[in-house]
């Protein structure tokens, strides 16, 4: 009986209600706020006055990484926008346990520079009810002009609803959180079965993965169809047009049982992602958020040397985790051409899973296909439900 305790504990944890934006393990691990050195040589970013300003709002306590980083990549890919992660203060933004992104500009700095918000993106900021950060809510409300486009992503719908901007307007969120989130806000017109809602300058998306569709729609309306199609080609988007049809499928008991079976009877692996300078943000976000929902024995992001890396479009990512690659079962490498001999040697017997910028295929599809080959199509389907990728 004593040997059954770990298994029973897993079952109990797995029966906890799932939040679509975060997996069970995220809830069982208390988020660890950043307590390290904050001397990151902070600088106010350069502003090109000829470009549109895209502000992606972040909450330093917790921000859903795909909701934030996917739009960051997509709007940057247009080559026509100043794209910034914006937060209340200069402090690392938590995106995973011991993993952070540095905001590039603060609310006060935007005001000091008198920058106009052409687009405000609202990711899931870690709060699904009415206990929203009033500073964030008021900043969004006060900087939304008649020409500002607002894009709510996934359960960022809670923050969007709190602003009052969506009163009487269509709004959607993650299918698995719809019944939890929507009763807290009765003024928006809540809808499902669409990837993106659109009313005037207000947009919203279904869960996580649909950040891509929402960003593409705003890009189309802001920069035109040709620019949007260039971005679609860049990411190997699966469809010739933005896919608006969506199946709002919530996690159910059968899905939870599939997760339990995988955890109990499949070989659970220690999964690591190597963070490297120049990483493609969309690929990185896809790998982190997809494999983070596979309930591995361990899931970690590592920087081999140092504590920070700079991504393709200039995001600074910080890791406070001590690099110990030789305990991993598999190591995901976004840029295998830049994998040093030292890092390869340190990874020991771990399987190296490589990605390249020229790799043909939509990043989430590449991850889901491999998950299906490891754990079966049924479990891969559950992973897609948790991403609201239906």
C-alpha positions as CSV (number, residue, x, y, z in Angstrom):
1,X,0.0,0.0,0.0
2,X,2.9,2.4,0.8
3,X,4.1,2.1,-2.8
4,X,0.7,3.3,-4.0
5,X,0.9,6.6,-2.3
6,X,2.8,8.4,-5.1
7,X,0.3,7.1,-7.6
8,X,-2.7,8.1,-5.6
9,X,-1.3,11.6,-5.1
10,X,-0.9,11.9,-8.8
11,X,-4.5,10.9,-9.3
12,X,-5.8,13.4,-6.7
13,X,-3.8,16.2,-8.4
14,X,-5.1,15.1,-11.8
15,X,-8.7,15.4,-10.6
16,X,-8.2,19.0,-9.7
17,X,-10.2,21.2,-12.2
18,X,-8.0,22.2,-15.0
19,X,-7.5,25.8,-16.0
20,X,-7.1,26.0,-19.8
21,X,-4.3,28.5,-19.7
22,X,-2.2,26.5,-17.1
23,X,-1.7,22.8,-16.6
24,X,-2.3,21.0,-13.3
25,X,1.4,21.0,-12.5
26,X,1.4,24.8,-12.7
27,X,-1.1,24.9,-9.9
28,X,0.7,22.4,-7.7
29,X,3.9,24.4,-8.0
30,X,3.6,27.7,-6.3
31,X,4.9,30.4,-8.7
32,X,8.3,31.7,-7.6
33,X,8.5,35.4,-8.0
34,X,11.8,36.9,-9.1
35,X,14.2,37.6,-6.2
36,X,17.5,38.0,-8.0
37,X,19.6,41.0,-9.1
38,X,17.5,43.6,-11.0
39,X,20.5,45.3,-12.5
40,X,19.8,44.5,-16.2
41,X,21.1,47.7,-17.7
42,X,17.5,48.9,-18.3
43,X,17.2,51.4,-21.2
44,X,14.2,53.1,-22.8
45,X,13.9,51.5,-26.2
46,X,14.3,53.5,-29.4
47,X,11.1,54.6,-31.0
48,X,10.6,54.9,-34.8
49,X,7.9,57.7,-35.1
50,X,7.0,56.4,-38.6
51,X,5.8,53.0,-37.2
52,X,2.7,52.0,-35.3
53,X,3.1,51.4,-31.6
54,X,2.0,47.9,-30.4
55,X,1.9,47.6,-26.6
56,X,1.6,44.1,-25.2
57,X,0.6,44.4,-21.5
58,X,2.4,42.2,-18.9
59,X,1.8,41.5,-15.3
60,X,5.1,40.9,-13.5
61,X,3.5,38.3,-11.2
62,X,2.4,36.1,-14.0
63,X,1.7,36.4,-17.7
64,X,0.8,33.5,-20.1
65,X,3.8,33.2,-22.3
66,X,2.3,32.2,-25.7
67,X,-0.4,34.9,-25.3
68,X,2.4,37.5,-24.9
69,X,5.3,36.2,-27.0
70,X,3.4,35.0,-30.1
71,X,1.9,38.4,-30.8
72,X,5.3,39.9,-30.1
73,X,6.8,37.8,-32.9
74,X,4.0,38.3,-35.3
75,X,3.8,42.1,-35.1
76,X,7.6,42.3,-35.3
77,X,7.6,40.2,-38.4
78,X,5.6,42.8,-40.3
79,X,8.6,45.2,-40.1
80,X,6.1,48.0,-39.7
81,X,5.7,48.3,-35.9
82,X,7.4,49.3,-32.7
83,X,6.5,46.3,-30.5
84,X,7.0,46.5,-26.8
85,X,6.3,44.4,-23.7
86,X,4.9,47.0,-21.3
87,X,4.5,46.6,-17.5
88,X,3.8,48.7,-14.5
89,X,7.5,48.6,-13.4
90,X,10.9,47.4,-14.5
91,X,10.9,44.0,-13.0
92,X,11.1,40.5,-14.6
93,X,7.8,39.1,-15.8
94,X,7.2,35.5,-14.8
95,X,6.2,33.2,-17.7
96,X,7.2,29.8,-16.2
97,X,8.6,28.6,-13.0
98,X,12.1,30.2,-12.7
99,X,11.7,31.7,-16.2
100,X,11.1,35.4,-16.9
101,X,10.9,38.1,-19.6
102,X,12.1,41.6,-19.1
103,X,9.5,44.3,-20.0
104,X,10.9,46.8,-22.4
105,X,9.0,49.9,-21.3
106,X,6.9,51.0,-18.4
107,X,3.5,52.7,-18.2
108,X,5.1,55.9,-16.9
109,X,7.8,55.9,-19.7
110,X,5.1,55.6,-22.3
111,X,3.4,58.6,-20.9
112,X,6.7,60.5,-20.6
113,X,7.4,59.9,-24.2
114,X,3.8,60.7,-25.2
115,X,3.5,57.6,-27.2
116,X,0.1,56.8,-28.7
117,X,-1.2,53.2,-28.4
118,X,-2.1,52.0,-31.9
119,X,-2.7,48.5,-30.6
120,X,-3.0,47.2,-27.0
121,X,-2.7,43.4,-26.6
122,X,-4.0,41.9,-23.4
123,X,-2.7,38.4,-22.6
124,X,-3.9,36.3,-19.7
125,X,-2.4,38.1,-16.7
126,X,-2.9,35.3,-14.2
127,X,-6.2,36.6,-12.7
128,X,-9.4,35.0,-14.0
129,X,-11.9,36.8,-11.7
130,X,-12.7,40.4,-10.7
131,X,-9.5,40.8,-8.5
132,X,-7.7,42.6,-11.3
133,X,-4.8,44.9,-10.9
134,X,-6.4,48.4,-11.0
135,X,-3.2,50.0,-12.3
136,X,-3.2,47.8,-15.4
137,X,-7.0,48.1,-15.9
138,X,-6.9,51.9,-15.7
139,X,-3.9,52.2,-17.9
140,X,-5.6,50.2,-20.7
141,X,-8.8,52.1,-20.3
142,X,-7.1,55.5,-20.3
143,X,-4.9,54.8,-23.3
144,X,-7.6,53.4,-25.6
145,X,-8.6,56.2,-28.0
146,X,-11.0,56.1,-30.9
147,X,-8.3,54.7,-33.2
148,X,-6.7,52.2,-30.8
149,X,-7.2,48.6,-31.5
150,X,-7.5,46.3,-28.5
151,X,-6.8,42.6,-28.7
152,X,-7.8,40.4,-25.8
153,X,-6.1,37.0,-25.9
154,X,-7.4,33.8,-24.1
155,X,-8.2,34.5,-20.5
156,X,-6.9,38.1,-20.9
157,X,-10.7,38.4,-21.5
158,X,-11.0,38.8,-17.7
159,X,-8.8,41.9,-17.7
160,X,-10.5,43.2,-20.9
161,X,-13.9,42.8,-19.4
162,X,-12.8,44.7,-16.3
163,X,-11.9,47.7,-18.3
164,X,-15.5,48.1,-19.4
165,X,-14.4,48.5,-23.1
166,X,-16.2,45.3,-24.1
167,X,-19.5,46.2,-22.4
168,X,-22.2,45.1,-24.9
169,X,-19.5,43.9,-27.3
170,X,-18.5,40.3,-28.3
171,X,-15.8,38.7,-26.1
172,X,-14.5,35.1,-25.9
173,X,-11.9,33.2,-23.9
174,X,-10.4,29.7,-23.4
175,X,-13.1,27.1,-23.8
176,X,-12.0,25.2,-20.6
177,X,-12.4,28.4,-18.6
178,X,-15.6,29.8,-20.1
179,X,-17.9,28.6,-17.3
180,X,-15.5,29.8,-14.7
181,X,-14.6,33.2,-16.1
182,X,-17.8,34.5,-17.7
183,X,-20.1,34.6,-14.6
184,X,-17.7,37.2,-13.1
185,X,-18.5,39.7,-15.9
186,X,-22.0,40.1,-17.1
187,X,-21.7,43.1,-19.4
188,X,-19.8,41.7,-22.4
189,X,-21.6,39.7,-25.0
190,X,-19.9,36.3,-24.4
191,X,-19.7,34.0,-27.4
192,X,-18.0,30.7,-28.3
193,X,-17.3,28.6,-31.4
194,X,-15.1,31.3,-33.0
195,X,-11.3,31.7,-32.9
196,X,-11.6,35.6,-33.0
197,X,-14.3,38.1,-32.2
198,X,-14.3,41.5,-33.9
199,X,-16.4,44.6,-33.3
200,X,-15.1,47.9,-34.4
201,X,-11.6,48.3,-32.9
202,X,-12.2,45.5,-30.3
203,X,-10.9,42.0,-30.9
204,X,-10.7,38.9,-28.7
205,X,-9.5,35.3,-29.1
206,X,-10.3,31.9,-27.8
207,X,-7.6,30.2,-25.8
208,X,-3.8,30.3,-26.1
209,X,-3.1,29.1,-29.6
210,X,-5.7,31.4,-31.1
211,X,-3.4,34.4,-30.3
212,X,-2.1,33.8,-33.8
213,X,-5.4,34.2,-35.5
214,X,-6.2,37.3,-33.4
215,X,-2.8,38.9,-34.3
216,X,-3.2,38.1,-37.9
217,X,-6.6,39.7,-38.0
218,X,-5.3,42.9,-36.4
219,X,-2.3,42.9,-38.8
220,X,-4.6,42.6,-41.8
221,X,-6.8,45.5,-40.6
222,X,-3.8,47.7,-39.6
223,X,-1.2,47.0,-42.4
224,X,-3.2,45.3,-45.2
225,X,-3.7,41.9,-46.7
226,X,-0.3,41.6,-48.4
227,X,1.5,42.1,-45.1
228,X,-0.7,39.6,-43.3
229,X,-0.1,37.0,-46.0
230,X,3.7,37.6,-45.7
231,X,3.4,36.9,-42.0
232,X,1.3,33.8,-42.6
233,X,3.9,32.5,-45.0
234,X,6.7,33.2,-42.5
235,X,5.0,31.0,-39.8
236,X,3.8,28.3,-42.2
237,X,0.2,29.0,-41.3
238,X,-1.9,26.0,-42.2
239,X,-4.7,27.8,-44.0
240,X,-4.9,30.2,-46.9
241,X,-7.1,32.6,-44.9
242,X,-7.5,33.3,-41.2
243,X,-9.4,30.4,-39.7
244,X,-12.4,31.8,-37.8
245,X,-14.2,28.5,-37.3
246,X,-13.4,27.0,-33.9
247,X,-14.6,24.2,-31.7
248,X,-15.0,25.4,-28.1
249,X,-14.1,22.1,-26.4
250,X,-13.5,22.2,-22.7
251,X,-11.4,19.7,-20.7
252,X,-13.7,16.9,-19.4
253,X,-13.4,13.8,-17.2
254,X,-12.3,11.6,-20.1
255,X,-9.5,14.0,-20.8
256,X,-8.4,14.0,-17.2
257,X,-8.4,10.2,-17.2
258,X,-6.2,10.2,-20.3
259,X,-3.8,12.4,-18.5
260,X,-3.8,10.1,-15.5
261,X,-3.1,7.1,-17.7
262,X,-0.2,8.9,-19.4
263,X,1.3,9.9,-16.0
264,X,0.9,6.4,-14.5
265,X,1.6,4.0,-17.4
266,X,3.7,5.9,-19.9
267,X,7.3,6.6,-19.5
268,X,7.4,10.1,-18.1
269,X,10.4,12.0,-19.3
270,X,12.5,14.9,-17.9
271,X,12.0,17.5,-20.6
272,X,14.3,20.5,-21.1
273,X,14.3,23.5,-23.5
274,X,17.6,25.2,-24.2
275,X,17.3,29.0,-24.4
276,X,19.7,30.5,-26.9
277,X,20.5,34.0,-28.3
278,X,18.6,34.7,-31.5
279,X,15.8,32.2,-30.8
280,X,12.6,32.5,-32.9
281,X,10.0,33.7,-30.4
282,X,7.1,31.9,-31.9
283,X,9.0,28.6,-32.1
284,X,10.2,29.0,-28.5
285,X,6.7,29.9,-27.2
286,X,5.2,26.9,-29.1
287,X,7.7,24.4,-27.6
288,X,7.4,25.8,-24.1
289,X,3.7,26.0,-24.0
290,X,2.9,22.7,-25.8
291,X,5.4,20.5,-24.0
292,X,4.5,22.3,-20.7
293,X,1.1,20.7,-21.1
294,X,2.3,17.1,-21.5
295,X,2.8,16.5,-17.7
296,X,6.4,15.3,-17.9
297,X,8.2,14.2,-14.8
298,X,10.1,17.5,-15.0
299,X,9.9,20.4,-17.4
300,X,12.6,23.0,-17.3
301,X,14.1,25.8,-19.4
302,X,17.9,26.1,-19.3
303,X,20.5,28.7,-20.3
304,X,23.8,26.8,-20.6
305,X,26.1,29.8,-19.8
306,X,24.9,32.8,-17.9
307,X,21.4,33.8,-16.9
308,X,20.0,35.8,-19.8
309,X,19.6,35.4,-23.6
310,X,18.3,37.8,-26.2
311,X,15.7,36.5,-28.8
312,X,15.5,37.3,-32.5
313,X,13.5,40.5,-32.0
314,X,15.3,41.6,-28.8
315,X,13.4,40.1,-25.9
316,X,15.6,39.4,-22.9
317,X,14.7,36.1,-21.2
318,X,16.0,35.4,-17.7
319,X,16.4,32.0,-16.1
320,X,17.2,31.5,-12.4
321,X,17.5,27.7,-12.8
322,X,20.9,26.1,-12.3
323,X,21.8,24.4,-15.6
324,X,22.0,20.6,-15.1
325,X,21.4,19.2,-18.6
326,X,22.7,15.7,-17.8
327,X,19.6,14.8,-15.9
328,X,17.3,15.3,-18.9
329,X,15.6,12.7,-21.0
330,X,15.2,15.0,-23.9
331,X,16.5,18.5,-24.7
332,X,14.7,20.7,-27.2
333,X,17.0,23.1,-29.1
334,X,15.4,25.9,-31.1
335,X,18.6,26.6,-33.0
336,X,20.6,23.4,-33.2
337,X,23.2,25.0,-35.5
338,X,24.2,27.2,-32.6
339,X,24.4,24.3,-30.1
340,X,27.9,24.4,-28.7
341,X,30.0,21.2,-28.2
342,X,30.1,22.0,-24.5
343,X,26.3,22.1,-24.2
344,X,26.0,18.9,-26.3
345,X,28.4,17.2,-24.0
346,X,26.7,18.5,-20.9
347,X,23.4,17.0,-22.1
348,X,24.7,13.5,-21.6
349,X,22.4,10.9,-23.0
350,X,19.4,13.2,-23.5
351,X,17.7,13.0,-26.9
352,X,18.3,16.2,-28.8
353,X,15.1,17.6,-30.5
354,X,16.1,20.2,-33.0
355,X,14.1,23.0,-34.6
356,X,15.2,25.4,-37.3
357,X,13.8,28.7,-38.6
358,X,13.5,27.2,-42.1
359,X,11.7,24.1,-40.8
360,X,8.6,23.5,-42.9
361,X,5.5,23.3,-40.8
362,X,3.4,25.3,-38.3
363,X,5.3,25.3,-34.9
364,X,2.5,23.9,-32.8
365,X,1.7,21.2,-35.4
366,X,5.4,20.1,-35.2
367,X,5.2,19.7,-31.5
368,X,1.8,18.0,-31.4
369,X,2.9,15.5,-34.1
370,X,5.9,14.5,-32.0
371,X,3.7,14.2,-28.8
372,X,1.4,11.9,-30.7
373,X,4.3,9.7,-31.7
374,X,5.5,9.5,-28.1
375,X,2.2,9.2,-26.1
376,X,-0.5,8.4,-28.7
377,X,-3.0,10.4,-30.7
378,X,-5.5,10.5,-27.8
379,X,-3.1,12.2,-25.4
380,X,-2.0,14.6,-28.2
381,X,-5.7,15.4,-28.7
382,X,-5.9,16.4,-25.0
383,X,-2.9,18.6,-25.3
384,X,-4.6,20.4,-28.2
385,X,-7.7,20.9,-26.0
386,X,-5.6,22.5,-23.3
387,X,-4.1,24.8,-26.0
388,X,-7.7,25.4,-27.3
389,X,-6.3,24.3,-30.6
390,X,-9.4,22.8,-32.1
